[in-house]
């Protein structure tokens, strides 16, 4: 029952988030579900807890959708560098985090880099992460 309530509240909150961003209220979540805010607070102690669960759930769905592609990339790393799955998974994670960190800094205008610099950084990163796997 608790898991079902979690899912109902999270789904309703996601719908409101898509419409209003962070400006939705717990009352707005409760009304269409015909429950009280108090009932929501038995599942989520705060709006922040609900938002964190929404993010966790969204990332889990994204990861599930991307899993075949990730496994393909890991297999390619295993073949290219002749390493086991654990090593390829580690290498993939390192490259992914570094690449997406650079992308996040560019997207948020934290860093104003030209494409030539970004390409050099990515190439240098790939080289640094992969050199220990090269024969």
ABEGO torsion letter per residue (X at the ends): XAAAAAAAAAAAAAAAAAAAEAABBAAAAAAAAGBBAAAAAAABABAAAAAAAAAAAAAAAAAAAAAAAAAAAAAAAAAAAGBBAAAAAAAAAAAAAAAAAAAAAAAAGABBBBAAAAAAAAAAAAAAAAAAABX
